[in-house]
Amino acid sequence: MRAATEEVARVGAGAVHGFTGAAPGAAAEAGRGGTETGRGGTEAAPGLEEAELSFARTVDRALVHRAAVSEVFLTDVRAIGERRVLAAAQLPLSHAYYNDHVQLPARHDPLLLLEAARQAAIHGSHTHLGMAAGTAMIVDNFRLELTDSAALLIGDRPGELLIDSRFEGRPTRNGTWRRGSVVQDFHLDGEPVGRHTMHAAFLRHDSHEALRHAQRGTPAPSSADCTDSPDTFRIDPEEVGRVHPLNVLLSHPIRVGNTVSAQVTPRFGNRSLFDHAYDHLPAMVLTEAAHQLALVSLGERARRASRLVGIEAVFARYAELDEPLTATATPAGDGETFSVAFAHGDSPVAEITTTLRTAPAGAARTLGDAA
């Protein structure tokens, strides 16, 4: 126990939130202090059009920490520099979770791009940075910016996404990574569509398990043991821009003035969110919950016409499975940005800011202009 705690102390003193969705017990506590970074991959590299990445088949699911092949979107990964990696991902035309939206015209879900970026970062860290198989990448914060909404429109063929990842960090003298970051640029069907930046820490899975026990005083429960039953007070799918009730993550909404709060109550039978067992609510769940609560804050027309163009997230501690989790959305003055705070009682868990764009009246079906 002491050895695990000392290792975490060497990484840092603050708390972060598991993001990668690695094998059970992958999330760990790590520092939020300053990170020493050294920019790598500065040598000349071939252009994206010259990389010739394949979209023919998915990569090994173990290298992106997925249990189901159906949840693997990466199809190829190639290093083009010391710390620069290109990845290809196929975006499906039909998916029970990522394509379950009422907004028209249909677009690729920004969280699908975020999941593809997550998979590219994990795969690249294992295969091209030498990260050991028993290492978890733990997010401290991330930012997603989409610059071209028209390019996200879904056509009659699956989307072909290229992710240009540049890893930054300084490993220890023995080559072990403690902290690092990745900047990822997205090109969808040849068009640049946005950027994802993530700062993370790295820990062994056994250290995490010992630490979690030490923090709680008891072993953390598993999502595999949680009851999958819909809450009687679950929000209607239409209010969060969804069709299927299984994809609704919120219940018990309360509106006070210009703020809206709700309980985060995901369905554990949703295998896109819980592809395998977790000992906490992963960051992808909180990110979608923040998006859904922002949609609840909008009126019906604005909700149907809105599109998500930006996410900024900071994680303070684990979202525990056995404690009620409340999300509260507060709009900014522009009416398009919502700051969503997550908390266990008085203890902050995370803050996720979402930025939405809403088309003018009568333009809900012609949102092809740039975001």
Buried (B, 14 or more C-beta within 10 A) or exposed (E): EEEBBEBBEEBBEBBBBBBBBBBBBBBBBBBBEEBEBEEBBEEEBEEBEEBEBEBEEBBEBEBBBBBEEBBBBBBBBBBBBEBBBBBBBBBBBEBBBBBBBBBEEBBBBBBBBBBBBBBBBBBBBBBBBEBEEEBBBBBBBBBBBBBBBEBBBBEEEBBBBBBBBBBBBEBEEEEEBBBBBBBBBBBBBEEBBBBBBBBBBBBBBEBBBBBBBBBBEEEBBBBEEBEEEEBEEBBEBBBBBBEEEBBBBBBBBEEEEEBBBBBBBBBBEBBBBBBBBBBBBBBBBBBBBBBBBBBBBBEEEBBBBBBBBBBBBBBBBBBBBEEEBBBBBBBEEEEBBBBBBBBBEEEBBBBBBBBBBBBEEEEBEEBBEEB
